[in-house]
Amino acid sequence: MIRVQIQFTEDQLQSLRCHAAQEQVSVSALVRQAVGEWERNQAGSGDEAKRRRAIMAAGRFASGTRDGSARHDDYLAESYRA
């Protein structure tokens, strides 16, 4: 392993120490776990990440039509012709 120096605020370090004690691991191990989880989440190109982003986007936009769910194929075909 490579040693690095990281600076935390007093509150952050207190929180890390508390969580580390609860998990019965060192602060370093807790930080490594957090970085590992962050790396897995950043992999972003995986199917699960794509699925999560698609679900979050659902319902966020309005097409301005009232029949979008019934005529979605027609609207898609029209968009390709344009």
Secondary structure, 3 states (H helix, E strand, C coil): CCCCCCCCCHHHHHHHHHHHHHHCCCHHHHHHHHHHHHHHHHCCCCHHHHHHHHHHHCCCCCCCCCCCCCCHHHHHHHHHHC
